[in-house]
């Protein structure tokens, strides 16, 4: 939470550019290749592909930055902070698209109503969570049972996820809000350590399940679209995040580092794609394309980022940052 609040200002421009441009390019490409139907860019499938394009998985980039001892560079700090803002914006976009898809009428007005509802729900739940976090921590610390902190914090995350679903929004926004609220407590570090073993077990299963859901036969009609979408996914993040970085004190090299660092989609895109498939918003062909795009961006970004970071040239303009 502290990192989010401290760096929200300078990272917001990078994050907004890295959400808006990929979203519209993804939606436009879906329409251009004939996968949107008569509703055009307002169709659920077009908007959902746009939502998948907004995702940024900073895990790969963070590992590269750490290995090259670049986490403390201005570019590293900006990438990590922008990724947090990007997560918030991406989850809100996903929530709006899911909520609007479930509405009886799918229009700009319906999307606006869901957007207000999603932002209000997220802000309200996060504010309540931040206010209640110290009391929750004290109550859990009084319990002597082993694992009580882990079980009860996960229960809160599931409860909030369920509340989001009841409100007609994506479940991930509820869990995210609780995680953000509790991240400011000492309990968070303890729970994070206890979750480590579960993560090591569950995450590989998650990736395998996502892969098993891909119907390769259904993808054959959309392979060209998948290649084009992957290229747009790379360019949209490099330009969408790189140009705002260039305007906020970075030079071309620093902006390139930030743009490429924001490129990997990873697990965030897979979660969004899984939600779309499970709710029938996208079919097997577009789900397969989403997996394809995720794999390509996740593999290519580190290959490009490493030489950019190994270049010792300063990434910021003199007098800025």
Buried (B, 14 or more C-beta within 10 A) or exposed (E): BEEBEEBBEBBBBBBBBBBBBBBBBBBBBBBEBEBBEEBEBBBBBBBBBBBBBBBBBBEBBBEBBEEBEBBEBBBBBBBBBBBBBBBBBBBBBBBBBBBBBBBEEBEEEBBEBBBEBBBEBBEEBBEBBBEBBEEBBEEBBEEEEEEBBBBBBBEBBBEBBEBBBEBBBBBBBBBBBBBBBBBBBEBBEBBEEBBEEEEEEEEEEBEEEBEEBBEEEBBEBBBEBBBBBBBBBBBBBBBBBBBBBBEBBBBEBBBBBBBBBBBBBBBBBBBBBBBBBEBEBBBBBBBBBBBBBBBBBBEBBBEBBEEBBEEEEBBBBEEEB
